[in-house]
């Protein structure tokens, strides 16, 4: 049995789906009882557990051959770092108490940085906590998610503009699809127990610029799409209007500043680079529903 945290989220759901395709027994862990019931309908064993509750997590991990673990985003928390640290400690405690032999960990490029990594530094904390748990680890240090373009697609549909905090607009950046992350995570969960901590740097089949993202949307929608540069400070203001806390918004802003100036990236000389197969155009097409693709 494999225990999967964040099973109803973007990435965890892809891990669950990939394991089910292989006929594996999956225990899906979620905070939402309604979503847990929806998972049960699909034939998945689903349990509700607060990721900050070490006792509940221990129960959820019990008997697992391996676990996929992650820190959920605390978008509205007054202190996103504090909330994330509680999750990291709970996961480490639960894995140890449940005697789970192997954990596949969703992390990020830049998680090795001691400072200047914004909200990614919460994943440095996660890696540190887990390294002291005695559990064998596979760290999936992922590039920026292709799916982060998703929340910006309504603007594309409204007026043909694609807002971008990535700059310059013709600069190419690493990105990976959550579907590739889910597939790779499932493969590593099913693989033999690693002899020591394994670090995988997950990237897509190519690098992409905001201009190339706009061009891909033009091909999908068969209408003009233009990339529009959005200052990081403007992004903070936009996030705040949608209820994102100042703590999280500032942490995310530091991430994008670091990605744009190159100070945030993968640890030099560390880990194996693994390329996904899903292109940015594939990911964008999946994010747009059939009505949108027809331009109606």
Protein Blocks (a to p, Z undefined) as FASTA:
>chain_A
ZZdehklbmklmmmmmmmmmnopacddddfblklmmmmmmnopacddddfklmklmmmmm
gopabdcddddddfkbfblmlmmmmmmmmmmmmmmmnopabdcddddehklpmghnljml
mmmmmmmmmmmnopacddddddddfklmmmmmmmmmmnopacdfbdcfkbccddddfklm
mmmmmmmmmpccdfbdcddddddfbdcdfklmmmmmmmmnopacddddddfklmmmmmmm
nopafklmmmmmmmmmmmmnopaccdehiajddddfbdfklmmmmmpcfklmnoZZ
